Amino acid sequence: MTRCMLGDLPSFLWGEVINTTIHILNRCPMKSVEEKTLYEAWKRKKPNISHFRVFGCDVYAFVIPEKRKKLDKRSEKCIFVGYNNQH
């Protein structure tokens, strides 16, 4: 799964790819925990997967007003490389 997700992206992103792979696998049903997800077995509630995005897709990050001038763009084009571990 990690090798497939890395695809044409630079190899220095391998750590982010592994973290994303684990994030996804923890939210997939497993036979070892009676067709529940590992997240569900640990936290005893169904995981929210509405935040899932395609790894490596184009995303636009908001540029805070302190970092831009009046006529500058409000967002910057980036590449999606993973999920936040804190939220």
N, CA and C of each residue as an Amber inpcrd file, in Angstrom:
protein
   261
   0.8360000  -1.1910000   0.0000000   0.0000000   0.0000000   0.0000000
   0.8800000   1.2550000   0.0000000   1.9320000   1.2400000   0.8210000
   2.8340000   2.3940000   0.8960000   3.5170000   2.6300000  -0.4360000
   4.0030000   1.5750000  -1.0640000   4.6910000   1.7040000  -2.3500000
   3.7590000   2.2640000  -3.4120000   2.5220000   1.8200000  -3.4260000
   1.5480000   2.3180000  -4.4010000   1.2250000   3.7860000  -4.1700000
   1.0990000   4.1820000  -2.9070000   0.7690000   5.5760000  -2.5970000
   1.9150000   6.5140000  -2.9390000   3.1430000   6.0600000  -2.7650000
   4.2920000   6.9130000  -3.0590000   4.3640000   7.2230000  -4.5460000
   4.0840000   6.2320000  -5.3940000   3.9860000   6.4310000  -6.8360000
   5.0850000   7.3080000  -7.4090000   4.6900000   8.4420000  -8.0080000
   5.6310000   9.3670000  -8.6460000   6.0890000  10.4840000  -7.7170000
   5.6700000  10.4530000  -6.4710000   6.0840000  11.4980000  -5.5390000
   7.5440000  11.2890000  -5.1420000   8.2210000  12.3470000  -4.6810000
   9.6180000  12.2110000  -4.2570000   9.7530000  11.2230000  -3.0980000
  10.8550000  10.4630000  -3.0950000  11.0370000   9.4130000  -2.0940000
  11.2560000   9.9480000  -0.6790000  11.5830000  11.2450000  -0.5200000
  11.7680000  11.7840000   0.8350000  10.4430000  11.8770000   1.5870000
   9.3220000  11.6530000   0.9180000   8.0080000  11.6800000   1.5720000
   7.6060000  10.3150000   2.1280000   8.5260000   9.3400000   2.1410000
   8.1780000   7.9850000   2.5580000   7.6260000   7.9430000   3.9780000
   8.1110000   8.7730000   4.8790000   7.6030000   8.7870000   6.2550000
   6.1500000   9.2210000   6.3200000   5.7960000  10.2440000   5.5460000
   4.4050000  10.7090000   5.4990000   3.5040000   9.6470000   4.8890000
   4.0310000   8.9360000   3.8910000   3.2460000   7.8820000   3.2490000
   2.9620000   6.7550000   4.2390000   3.9470000   6.3710000   5.0210000
   3.7470000   5.3020000   6.0050000   2.7460000   5.7310000   7.0700000
   2.8470000   6.9620000   7.5560000   1.8780000   7.4620000   8.5460000
   0.4630000   7.4540000   7.9790000   0.3060000   7.8490000   6.7230000
  -1.0090000   7.8680000   6.0880000  -1.5350000   6.4520000   5.9020000
  -0.6640000   5.5300000   5.5140000  -1.0590000   4.1310000   5.3620000
  -1.5930000   3.5720000   6.6800000  -0.8940000   3.8240000   7.7590000
  -1.3240000   3.3540000   9.0760000  -2.6480000   3.9950000   9.4780000
  -2.7920000   5.2920000   9.2010000  -4.0360000   6.0110000   9.5050000
  -5.2190000   5.3500000   8.7860000  -5.0200000   4.9970000   7.5230000
  -6.0880000   4.3660000   6.7440000  -6.3660000   2.9500000   7.2440000
  -5.3190000   2.1610000   7.4630000  -5.5030000   0.7740000   7.9000000
  -6.1910000   0.6830000   9.2650000  -5.9380000   1.6410000  10.1500000
  -6.5940000   1.6420000  11.4530000  -8.0870000   1.9180000  11.3500000
  -8.5310000   2.3910000  10.2030000  -9.9440000   2.7020000  10.0080000
 -10.6150000   1.7520000   9.0180000  -9.9540000   0.6290000   8.7040000
 -10.5050000  -0.4050000   7.8220000 -10.9280000  -1.6100000   8.6550000
 -12.0220000  -2.2890000   8.2710000 -12.4620000  -3.4730000   9.0090000
 -11.4080000  -4.5790000   8.9800000 -11.2520000  -5.2770000  10.1090000
 -10.2750000  -6.3650000  10.2330000 -10.9770000  -7.6180000  10.7640000
 -10.6150000  -8.7780000  10.2340000 -11.1680000 -10.0450000  10.7180000
 -10.7170000 -10.3350000  12.1410000  -9.5110000  -9.8940000  12.4980000
  -8.9550000 -10.2200000  13.8160000  -9.7240000  -9.5790000  14.9710000
 -10.4860000  -8.5290000  14.7030000 -11.2880000  -7.8900000  15.7570000
 -12.7800000  -7.9460000  15.3920000 -13.1880000  -9.1030000  14.8440000
 -14.6000000  -9.3760000  14.5540000 -15.2340000  -8.3690000  13.6060000
 -14.5790000  -8.1390000  12.4870000 -15.0990000  -7.2450000  11.4360000
 -15.2990000  -5.7970000  11.9010000 -14.6030000  -5.3970000  12.9270000
 -14.5930000  -3.9970000  13.3580000 -13.2800000  -3.3750000  12.9030000
 -13.1940000  -2.0800000  12.9850000 -11.9240000  -1.4180000  12.7000000
 -11.0790000  -1.4310000  13.9680000  -9.7680000  -1.2920000  13.8080000
  -8.9040000  -1.2240000  14.9840000  -9.2400000   0.0080000  15.8240000
  -9.5810000   1.0940000  15.1590000  -9.9900000   2.3170000  15.8550000
 -11.2260000   2.0560000  16.7030000 -12.1770000   1.3400000  16.1120000
 -13.4380000   1.0320000  16.8170000 -13.1990000   0.0980000  18.0050000
 -12.2860000  -0.8480000  17.8530000 -11.9630000  -1.7590000  18.9500000
 -11.2660000  -1.0170000  20.0890000 -10.4630000  -0.0380000  19.7810000
  -9.7010000   0.7040000  20.7850000 -10.5570000   1.7680000  21.4760000
 -11.2800000   2.5770000  20.6790000 -12.0330000   3.7110000  21.2260000
 -13.5070000   3.4140000  21.4830000 -13.9890000   2.2750000  21.0110000
 -15.3920000   1.8610000  21.1710000 -16.3990000   2.8010000  20.5420000
 -16.0010000   3.4170000  19.4360000 -16.9180000   4.2140000  18.6210000
 -16.4540000   4.1410000  17.1770000 -17.3880000   4.3030000  16.2590000
 -17.0530000   4.2150000  14.8380000 -16.1830000   5.4100000  14.4340000
 -15.1850000   5.1650000  13.5790000 -14.3310000   6.2690000  13.1480000
 -15.0270000   7.1500000  12.1180000 -14.7100000   8.4120000  12.1310000
 -15.2010000   9.3570000  11.1360000 -14.1990000   9.3620000   9.9840000
 -14.6540000   8.9970000   8.7990000 -13.7470000   8.9740000   7.6500000
 -14.1210000  10.0170000   6.6020000 -14.9200000  10.9890000   6.9820000
 -15.3370000  12.0270000   6.0290000 -14.1670000  12.9250000   5.6110000
 -13.0810000  12.8900000   6.3630000 -11.9280000  13.7360000   6.0510000
 -10.9480000  13.0790000   5.0760000 -11.2070000  11.8360000   4.6650000
 -10.2870000  11.1350000   3.7620000 -10.1780000  11.8610000   2.4240000
  -8.9640000  11.9500000   1.9180000  -8.6670000  12.5580000   0.6250000
  -7.7140000  11.6380000  -0.1280000  -7.5890000  11.8410000  -1.4250000
  -6.6760000  11.0590000  -2.2490000  -5.2560000  11.5360000  -1.9810000
  -4.3760000  10.6130000  -1.5880000  -2.9890000  10.9520000  -1.2840000
  -2.3010000  11.4440000  -2.5510000  -1.6290000  12.5800000  -2.4620000
  -0.9010000  13.1490000  -3.5980000  -1.7270000  14.0700000  -4.4690000
  -2.9940000  14.2860000  -4.1210000  -3.8310000  15.1670000  -4.9370000
  -3.4930000  16.6320000  -4.6640000  -3.9360000  17.5100000  -5.5580000
  -3.7220000  18.9390000  -5.3760000  -4.6560000  19.4700000  -4.2940000
  -4.1190000  20.2840000  -3.4120000  -4.9040000  20.9540000  -2.3780000
  -4.4940000  22.4220000  -2.3440000  -5.3150000  23.2340000  -1.7430000
  -5.0190000  24.6560000  -1.6180000  -4.9820000  25.0260000  -0.1420000
  -3.8510000  25.5300000   0.2960000  -3.6670000  25.9170000   1.6930000
  -3.9110000  27.4200000   1.8380000  -4.6590000  27.7830000   2.8530000
  -4.9520000  29.1830000   3.1400000  -3.6860000  29.8850000   3.6390000
  -3.4170000  31.0620000   3.0800000  -2.2800000  31.8780000   3.5160000
  -2.8260000  32.9370000   4.4700000  -2.3330000  32.9320000   5.7030000
  -2.8490000  33.8710000   6.7070000  -2.5500000  35.3140000   6.2930000
  -3.4040000  36.2610000   6.6890000  -3.2450000  37.6560000   6.2780000
  -1.8780000  38.2620000   6.6300000  -1.2640000  37.8120000   7.7160000
   0.0300000  38.3560000   8.1240000   1.1460000  37.9900000   7.1490000
   0.9450000  36.9370000   6.3570000   1.9670000  36.4500000   5.4350000
   1.7480000  36.8900000   3.9840000   0.7380000  37.7130000   3.7320000
   0.4770000  38.1620000   2.3600000   0.1870000  39.6470000   2.3090000
   0.3430000  40.2010000   1.1140000   0.0270000  41.6110000   0.8890000
  -1.4060000  41.7190000   0.4010000  -1.8840000  42.9160000   0.2410000
  -3.2910000  43.1550000  -0.0660000  -3.7720000  42.4380000  -1.3330000
  -2.9930000  42.4420000  -2.3910000  -3.4380000  41.8590000  -3.6570000
  -2.8640000  40.4630000  -3.9260000  -2.1890000  39.8820000  -2.9540000
  -1.6570000  38.5240000  -3.1170000  -2.7920000  37.5080000  -3.0600000
  -2.5220000  36.3120000  -3.5710000  -3.5160000  35.2350000  -3.5370000
  -3.7410000  34.7920000  -2.0950000  -4.9530000  34.3660000  -1.8000000
  -5.3040000  33.9420000  -0.4420000  -5.0030000  32.4780000  -0.1860000
  -4.6570000  31.7420000  -1.2220000  -4.3080000  30.3390000  -1.0420000
  -3.1050000  29.9940000  -1.9160000  -2.4540000  28.8950000  -1.5480000
  -1.2830000  28.4260000  -2.2660000  -1.4960000  26.9640000  -2.6360000
  -1.1800000  26.6190000  -3.9020000  -1.3680000  25.2460000  -4.3600000
  -0.2960000  24.3490000  -3.7430000  -0.7280000  23.2070000  -3.1710000
   0.1690000  22.2640000  -2.5110000  -0.2140000  20.8480000  -2.9200000
   0.4820000  19.8700000  -2.3560000   0.1810000  18.4640000  -2.5780000
  -0.2000000  17.8520000  -1.2380000  -1.2930000  17.0910000  -1.2160000
  -1.7490000  16.4470000   0.0060000  -0.8200000  15.2880000   0.3460000
  -0.2130000  15.3280000   1.5430000   0.7460000  14.2870000   1.9370000
   0.4110000  13.6380000   3.2760000  -0.7770000  13.8200000   3.8130000
  -1.1110000  13.1000000   5.0300000  -2.0750000  13.8210000   5.9440000
  -2.3420000  13.1660000   7.0500000  -3.3100000  13.6490000   8.0190000
  -2.6100000  14.1120000   9.2910000  -3.2400000  15.0240000  10.0040000
  -2.7150000  15.5380000  11.2640000  -2.9100000  14.4830000  12.3520000
  -1.8800000  14.2020000  13.1060000  -1.9720000  13.1990000  14.1740000
  -2.7160000  13.7090000  15.3970000  -2.8690000  15.0030000  15.5460000
  -3.4620000  15.5920000  16.7440000  -4.9780000  15.6690000  16.6870000
  -5.5750000  15.7110000  15.5160000  -7.0120000  15.9170000  15.3850000
  -7.6390000  14.8380000  14.5430000
